[in-house]
């Protein structure tokens, strides 16, 4: 029974290490992606539609109808992508939807960041969200705890 508990503890230990490593790598990858997007050319976009309605299935959520258009290389392109952060792609909670509708009113102008390799990929907001900071920090903290614990175990065994 004691061997089984040690084995399960070790499995849990390595799963936690793996999760911390993945969190750290995802967070760093997302930051690199956001940083690259700051170098994209910008164009003036016009907000074509910005409205919301309550979600029929969930009172905490709203349905966002949002589109903007911009001119690039003589073509008019329409998009609905607002946030570049991987962790903020969906805007569905009522307070988030209300913030977007208030920030980007129909008919107003906004700066769109356009991918130079694909004219159809653009975002209005490339700033990181809170989760973009929290995820890699939690992962790094988990890795630090793992390494410190391994070091302490090793030191205890050698003593």
N, C-alpha and C positions, 0 to 999 in steps of 0.2 A: 504493500500500500504506500509506503514511504517513497519507493522508486517512482510510482505512478504520479504522486504529487509533485516530486521533483521534475519529472518529465513534463507534466502539464504547466508547471511554473516556467520552465525553460521555453516551452512553445509560446506561452503568453508573452514572455519577455521578448522573444524574437519577433513576434507579430507586432508588438508595440514599437520596436526598433524600426521595422519595415514601414509601419504607418507614419512614424515621425520622419523618416527619410523621404517618403513619397510627398508628405505635406510640404517639406522644405523645398524639394525639387519643383513641385507644382507652383509654389509661391514664387520662386526665383524665375522660373520659366515665364510666368505671367508678367512679372516686372520687366523682364527683358523684352517681351512682346509689346508692352505698353510704351517702353522707352523707344523702341523702333518706330512706333506710330507717331511719336512727337516729331520725327524727321520727315513725315509725309507732307506733301504740299497741301495747302489749304485753299478752299474756294468758298465763295459766299453762297450759302444755301437759303432757300425760302421755305418756311414752314407752311406746308400745304394743308395739313390736317392735324389737329391736336385736340382730342376730346376723349371723354371717358363715359362709361356707363357701369352701373353695378353688375357684378357677376351674378348670374341666376343661380349658381350652385353654391356660392360661398359669400357670406356677408362681409368678410374681411378683405375680399379681393374685388378688383375692378377690371373691366376690360378697357384697354388703352387702344385707341385708334390714332395712329401717328404716322405721318409721312412728311418728307421734305424733298425738295428737288434742287438740283444744281446743274450748271452748265459746265461741261468739260469736253474740250476738243470739238466744239460745235454741236455736241449732243446734249439733250436734256435727260438727266438721269434722276430717277426717283428711288428713294431708299427709306427704310424705317428703322435702321440700326442707330441706336442712341449711344449706348455705352460700349467702350472697347474692352473693358475688363471682363475676363472670362466669367467671373463670379457675379456680374451684374447684368447679364444678357437679358434676363426676363424682368420685366416691370409688371407686377401684377397686384401687389398689395395696395390698398386704397390710398394710403399716405404717399407711397412712391408715385403712383399714377397722378395724384393731385399735384405733387411737386413738379413732375414733368410737364403737365398741362399748364401750370402757372409759369414755369421757366421758359417754355417754348410755345408762345402763343401763335395762333394761326396768323399768317401774313407777316410775321417778323422775320428778320434776317439772323442767321447764325453762321458760325464758322464750321465748315465740315472738313475733316481730315480725310483725304482720299489716297487710297493705295495707288502708287504710281504704276504698279504692275497689273492691277485690275481696277479699272475705273468704276466698277460696280460695288466695290467694297469701300465704305465710308462710315465715319462715326462723328457724332457731334461732341461727345465728351470722352476724352482719353485719360481723365484723371483717375488715379487708383481709388478704390473703395476701401473702407475700413478692413474688410475681410482680406484684402490684398496685403495688408500689413500684418494682420493677426495670424494668418495661416503659416507663413514661413517662420514667424517668431515662435509659434507653438511647436512647430516641427524642430526648430533649432534647440529649443528648450528641452524637448524630449530626447534629442540626440545627446545633449550635454548630460542629462540625467543618466542616460544609458551608459555613456562612457565613464562617468564618475562612479557609477555603481560597479561596472566591470573592474575598474581600477581598484576600488576598495575591496572587492571580492578577491582579486588576485593578491593584493597586499596581505589580506587576512590569511590566505592559504599559504603564502610563503613564510609567514611569521611563526 
